[in-house]
Structures are given as structure tokens and as C-alpha cells.
Amino acid sequence: MAAADAATTRCPDLDVYTEALLATLGEDWRARAPDREGAAAEGFSSAGISTALDHLAFERLQALMEKFEVSKAVEVFGTMRQVVVIGAGADTRGFRVPWPRGTAVFEVAHEDAHAFAHETLKAVGAKPNKGSSHRRVRCDPTASDYRYGDMEEALARAGYAPDVPSVWVLQDVGSVDIGKWNDLAEEIGDLMCAGSEIVAHAPAGPASSALVRGFAAAGTLARAYTAGELGCEEVDGGALVGQVGVVHGVKQRPSRQETEFYREQVWQIENEDGDEEGFSF
């Protein structure tokens, strides 16, 4: 959920599902929520940025479908189209975005956030688009006790396939600490196969530049865009336009699992199934 107020010219109101979550949290939470300017300064996004991420993620999933399915005339019945969302918790993209049939939306968040969101959205009748699924992944990669590999295990239990091209969405993941961003970028890079894409919200300026470098180190070619480039109106003297941006990246190299598989195959050819020159019999 975006922490900032959405009352700007081009940044639309929150969707009905997010409104239901906010209503359940009550006025006490609204009173504690940071104002629009303060939220932007702390790295939180607005409803406009959230909408931009929605459109970009949907567009990039369609591009993956065109590249890996339509252009190659691949029969996709029973083949998963994957979207992985990592956010502050209680995200509603699995319900508000009209994902194509066969899309599985994996929402990664703390189990408490999932429990709250599940009960609230169930009460208002929220359901994924027909033919798609919403899968709750109980894992918080921003937690202090989080260990590398926890997200991979949690996603695997939810049915995530690391060999299937995917779109990842990151928004309001908590601290904008550069070290944390880079650790997360590295792990996501390990879990995405080549050709997968990522769209993320990040404060513009040095933070987003560091995030782009972190993605590059993990094998993901990325670029950062400011809110102004995305079409959001200037707010509070340009604070929103200058401080909030979106990063888009494309994974260039195989996932860690794919790399390990290829390495194992080469080893077998050279040491078990091959002659002294490495040719298989």
C-alpha cells in the first residue's frame, strides 16, 4: 500500500481493495501515516507510482508472452505466467490488475500482513481475474532475521518455477538502505531466468543509481526513471517528481539454478559420459 496521499491531478485514487484495507486499519493508522511530502522524503511511493508500476508490469508480462509464446507458436496451456510482488505487505495487485489467463501472482510479505489482508479482502469478495491465481508467499526479505535462500524456499513451496520467465514488482519494501537493496537485487537476480523483467519503485537520485548498479551486478540491465518522466504532476513544489522514481530492468544471464544445472551437465560430459577430449559417447 502506498503511504502517501493520492490527491494529485494525475495520480488516481486508491483501488477499492486498498481502500478496504485502510478502512479496516482505522483512523488511528491514518493519523500515524506520514504526509505526502514526508512519505516521499522517506522513500515511500504514491498512488500514481503504484499505478505506473501496474501498467508497466502488465505491459512487460504481455511482452514476455509475445517473445516466449506467440512469436514461437508455443502452446501455453498449463504453462504458468509468473508475477512476483515484493512490497510492504497487503498488496492488492493480484486482485486489481486484469492479469491474463494462466498468470500466477506470488505476493511475498510477512505472514502477519498476509493474515490481515486475507481476512479483509475475503470479506469484500476480492478474487483474482478469471483464469489467474493469487498465491501468498509468507516471507519478509526486509526482516532483520531474514537469511539468503528463505525467499527461494518460500516461493518454491508456492509453486514458483525458476525456469519460467517472470515479472517482478518491488514497491515500498521498507528501508532504502543501499546494502539491503543490493542484497535483495542479488537474490532476485538469482531467482529470475534470462529474459525475466523487474519493475521497482525507488527514491530518485543516489539511491536509485545504487539500485541500478546492484541490479547490474546481479546480471540485470536496468534504468531508473523519475516520477516526472512517468507523467505524474509536480507535487509540493516538485518534491514528488524529484524524489520518487521507477526502475525497469531485464535479466541478461541465467538464474543460479540454471547456471548450476549447466555446470553439472558440463562436468558429467567431461568426467562421466565423455572420452579424454570431453566428447560424449
ABEGO torsion letter per residue (X at the ends): XBABBABBAABBBBBAAAAAAAAAAEAAAAAABBBAAAAAAAGBBBAAAAAAAAAAAAAAAAAAAAAAAAAAGBBABGBBBBBBBBBAEGBAAAAABBBBBGBBBBBBBBAAAAAAAAAAAAAAGBBBBBGBBBBBBBBBAABAABBBGAAAAAAAAAGBBAABBBBBBBBGAEBABAAAAAAAAAAAAAABBBGBBBBBBBBBEAAAAAAAAAAAAAGBBBBBBBAAAAGBBBBGGGAAAAABBBBBBBBABBBAAAAAAAAAAAAAAAAAABBAAGBBX
